[in-house]
Every structure is written in structure tokens, then in C-alpha cells.
Amino acid sequence: MSFRVWLLVLLCTSQFAVNEPLRASTPLAMPEGLSEDVHFWEQVFSKYGPQDCILHDRDRLGAVYAIKHLPVSAVQKTYATHRGLETIREAMRYLATGGEARNKIEQRIVDVTDSRLRYPAYYRFAATNVRCQRGVDLLPSLTRSKQHLRMVKRVLAAQNVPVDLAYLPHLESGYNPLAKSRVGARGIWQLMPATARLYHLPMGRSGDQRTNPLRSTQAAAEILQSFYAQTGSWPLAITAYNYGINGTMRAIKLYGRDYLTVREKHHTSVFGFASRNYYPSFLAVRNVAARQEGLALNAVSPGSGGASL
């Protein structure tokens, strides 16, 4: 996130936000209508691994057409991914001619397509909307988090931030304190240099405090609380952590403070697949991690995927 974004955080006040009361210990709710997407991301984090390519519709995540197991070689992996995508596209282009399903792949596409959408024009569009989502091995992140989770929850609770947000570093860094992004973000919360300066985290020869789990968590809690004060919604505040507070506030100005409305109607070159799916993927990783800890949440159990290619 840019310096201007974080400067806005300091200058804005909460007088325009419509805050929803929520105790830090209260689990964050899954908005109605989001269960299918959370279910998809739970499968990504718990059922499939990095060698699995989940071929699905970009907008309707419940439409999983097939699972393709990828080879180890990077070159072969790229080719296999391309072939998997093209197999689905070819099947859809055939269905767009009005023909009946001739094989398991085509039948699977028909089965996972809403009955109201089973017409040629939709299949032509769907052929352009297929993507591959690789599975995620969450175990290393879960293992690393054991060293920090109790501290992170304690810091969040002290700042009246939902302790569920202790699971956000699974998405940001895999709970690796030394994680560094291509754009210079570091630590379990992936804080940018400008953000570190604003929140008084030294970066120099004596060390980079962004890699200090305690100090960076204190800063992240302040950031998230500020985003909540501005957006009035934890789903939007969490989305802003990925998308940026400036863009999120522009979306709120256009569409209001309802998270699902913003998610459905807001479209920019920056607010793409990753930002639109940040909150549901967060809920999914929280559910998977909480199950590992034996906690009772309104989690969605992993289910079956598509056909194998």
C-alpha cells in the first residue's frame, strides 16, 4: 500500500463510519450468499495441493469443472495448465453450438452450470471465463503460526480487533516473519516501508521491526482498527487491507457500505479476482485453521470437486 494510502489513514476520522458493534472474541460472520465461495477456498486450503489445478469459473466459484494434477517440471506444469484450460474451453465451445454432452467433462460442465444459464450464449461467455486455481499446502503456515498465535490474539483483543484476524497472516505471509514480497512488504503482516515509518517501526542496520511479530502485530492492529473506523464494516476493512483504503472508500462512495454490493458491483483494473476474493478466502483459511485447533466455528466442510483430467 502506498504512502498516500497510509497518510489518509492518519488524516481520516471515524465520524462518517457506521460502526457495527462487535466484541473482539466474536467470530466474524459469513455474509449470506458467500457460502459457496468460502466453500471453494476451503477446498483450496485443505483438499488440494500446489500440484493440483482447479479448473473453475472466475465469477461462480462453485462451478468447478475439473481437477488436473500437474507435473513437477515448471515447463511441463505451464503446458499442462494451458492444456487443461483449453480442454474446458473446447468443451464449452461445443456446448455453445447447442449440442448435447458427449463425455464426462461436457456433462460435468452442464451439471455445475445453473439450469437458467444452460444456453449457447452463456457457454460462449463461460469459455472465456475459465481459470486455474492451484491448491495451497497450509501445513507449513499452520506449523509456524503455533509460535505466534497466542500473542497475536492477545494483541488484537487488547485493541478491540476481532481475534479472528489472527488468521490473516496465513494469507499474507504464511506466518513467516522473514517473508518479503516483490514490492518490498515484509513480515507476517506484509507491511510496506512507508507503513512501517508511519507506525514507528524502525528499519535499519539494527534490524527491521517489520519482521518482529509483536511489533508488527501492534501496528497491524492499529491499521485494521483505523480501516474499520472508516469503512464501518469488518468485511470491508479486511478487503481494504488487500485492496487499499483509498480504493475501498471510493467503492463505498459509489455503492454504499454493504460488503456484498461493493464486491458485486465494483470493478476496476486493481480490484480484480484477488481483491474480490480476499474476504471469503480469509474466512476459509480461518475455518480450516480453527478446525486444526479443534475450535468450533460455522465452518463449511470440504466437499467433492470436479472430474479429473
N, C-alpha and C positions, 0 to 999 in steps of 0.2 A: 504494500500500500504506500502511496506517495506521501511526501512531506505535507502537501496541501491537504490531503485527507485527514492526517492526524492533527494539523493545525485547526481544522474545522471542528474536530472533536473537542479541543480545548475551548474554542470560542462559543460553541453552541450551548444553550441551556436546555433544561428539560421542560420548560413551561409549555411547549407545544405538543408534548407527547401525551398520549392517553395510556398510562401505565396500567397493566393488569396485575393485581396483587398476586404474589406467588412466593411461598416460603422457599428458602434455599434447599430444603430437604424434599420438596415436592417434585416427583418425576415430571419432566417435560412431556406434554401430551402430544399425541399424534393427531394432527388435524383430520377431520372426516374427509375422506376422499383421497388420502395419501397412503392408505394401507398397501395398495398394490405396488407402489414404488418402493416403500420401505421393505416389503417382502423381497423384491428384486435385489436390493442392495444387501439384505441379509444373506441371500444365496451367494452373492459375490464374495462376502467376507467369511462365510462359513462352509459352503458346499464345494466351491470351485477354487482352483489354484491358478498360479501365474501361467501355467501351460494350457489353460482352458480358455477358449474364445467363445463367449456367449453371444450368439448372433440374435439381435433383437431390434425392435422398433425404437427409434430415438425418442419418440414422444409417448408411446404407450409401452411402458417398460414391462408390463405383464405379457406382452406379445413376444415370447421367446421362441424363435423358430428352430434353432438347433444349437448343439454344443459341439465345437470342433476342438479336438485335442491337438495342440501344436507341437512340432518337433523342437528339439533343443537349439539347433543351429539358428542364429539370428537371421541369416539369409533365407533359410527354409521356412522360418517362422513367418517372415513377411510374405513370402509367396503363398504359404498355406492360408494365412489370413485373407489375402486377396481372393484366393480360390473359394474359400468359404463364403465370403460376401457375394461373389459372383454367382455361386450356386443358388443362393437365395434369390438374388435379383432375377436370374434366368427363370426360376420357377414362378416368380411374381409376374414377370412379363408374359409368361404363357397364360397364367390365370387371368391376366388383363384382356386376353383375347376372347374370354367367355368360356373357355374350355373347362371340363371337369378335372378334378385332381387325378393324376395318373400314378403317383407314387407316394411314399410316406412323407417326403419333405413337402410336397404340394398339399397333401392332406393336413399336415401339421399347420401350415400357413393358414389354411381355411379354418381349421379348428380354433386357432388363437385369435382370429380376426372376428370382431364383433359382427353379429349377423346383419346389423344395419349397414355395415361397411363392405359387404361382400359383393362389390360391383366393379366392373373393369376400370373405371377412372380411379377408384381408390387403390387398386392393386398397382396401377401405373405410378401413382404417387408413392406408395409404400416401397416400391423398388428403389426409390431414391433416398429412402429414409432409414435404411438398414445400417446398423453399426455393430462393431465387435467390442464387447467389454471383457477385458481379461479378469480372471479371478484374482483374489488377493489372499496371500498367506498371512493371516493376522497373528499367528502364534508368536513370532519374534517380538512384535509390538506388545502383545499381552504379557509376555515374559518380562520385558523391560519395564513395563508400567508398574509392576509389583514393587519396585524400589521407590516409586514416587507417588502412587495413587493416594495414599492416606494423607500425605502432606498437601497435595493439590486440592483434595476435597476440603481439607481444613481451611486453607487459604480462601477458597471460593465461598465457603459458608460464612467466614468472618466478614466478607464484603457483600453478603446477601446476594450472591450469584448462585444460581441453581447448581448443586453439586454434580448434576448430570454432565455439566460441561467439563468435568474431569476426563471425559472420554473423547473430547475434541482433539487432543494431541495424537490420538490414533490416526486421525485423518491427516493432520498437519505434518507430522514428522515420524510416525511410527514409534512415538515416545523415545526418540533418540536425541539426547541432549546435544550431540555434536552434529546433528543433521544440518545441512546447508543447501539452500536452493540455488538454482542457476542465476536468480536475480539478487542474491545476497541475503535472503532471510535465513535466520539461524535459530537453533534451539528447539525445544519441544513445542513451543508455540509459534515458531517461524516468524519471529519479529524482524522487521526491516531495520537498517541502521538509523533512519530518521525517527522511527518509532522508539528505538532504544534511547536516543538522545532526549526525546520529549518526556520519556518516563524515567530519565535519570539512571539509565543502565550504562555504566562505563564500558567502553570498548577501546582497548589499547594494549600496550606491551604487558601490562599486569594481568590481562585477561579480558575476555569478552563475557560480560554478565548475562548476555542472552542465552549462553549455554549453562547458566546456573539455574536449575529447575525451580528453586524457591523464588529467586528474584524475578525471573521471567514470568512465573505464575502470578506473582503480585501485580506485575504490570498488565498481564493479560486480563486479570480480573477487573482492573480499573477500566481497561479498554471496553470489555464486554458490557460492564455496567453503564458506561457512557453511551454505547450504541443502543442499549435498551432504553435509556432515558430519552434518546432522540427518536427511536422508532416506535416505542410503546408496545413492543412485541418481541418475545424471545426468538420465535422463528425468523423474524426479520433481522434481529440483532445478530443472530448466528450467520444468516446469509450475508450480512454486511461484513462479517469477519473475513469472508472469502471474496466477496464482490467489491467491497469498499463502501464506506458510509456515504460518500457523495452520490454514487450511483443509486444506492438504496433510497436515499432521501428524494432523489429525482423521481424514482419509481413511485414512491408514496405520494408525492405531489400529483402525479398523473392518475393513479389508480386507488389511492386510499391506503389504509393500514391493514387491510385483510391480506394475510400472507398468501393464501391460495389464489386470490385475484391478481396480486402482483406477479406471482410465479407463472400464471397462465398468460397474462396479457403483456408483460414487459419483455420486449425483445430488442436487444442491441448486439453489436459485434462482440462486446465484452461479457454481457450476461448470456452466456451460452449454456451448453449442456452441463458443464461442471458446476457453475454457479446455481443453476436452476435445481440441481440435484444435491446441493451441499447439505441442506437441512434433512431431507429424507435419508441420505447416506450417513449423516451423523446419528439420526435415530436408530438406524440399522446397526451401526458399529456399537452404539451404546447397548442395544439389546443383546447382541452377540457377546460382548464383553461381560455384561451383567450376568448372563446365563453361565458364563465360565466361572464367575464368582459365586454362583448359587443364589443370586438375588432374584426376587420375584418382580417382574415388570410385565407390562402389557405387550410382551414381545410376540412377534409373528414367527411361527415355527417354519424352518426351511421346508420347502416342498419340492416337487419334481420339476425338472427343467424340460428343454425341448429334446428333439430327436438328435442322435449323434450323427456327425458327418464323417 
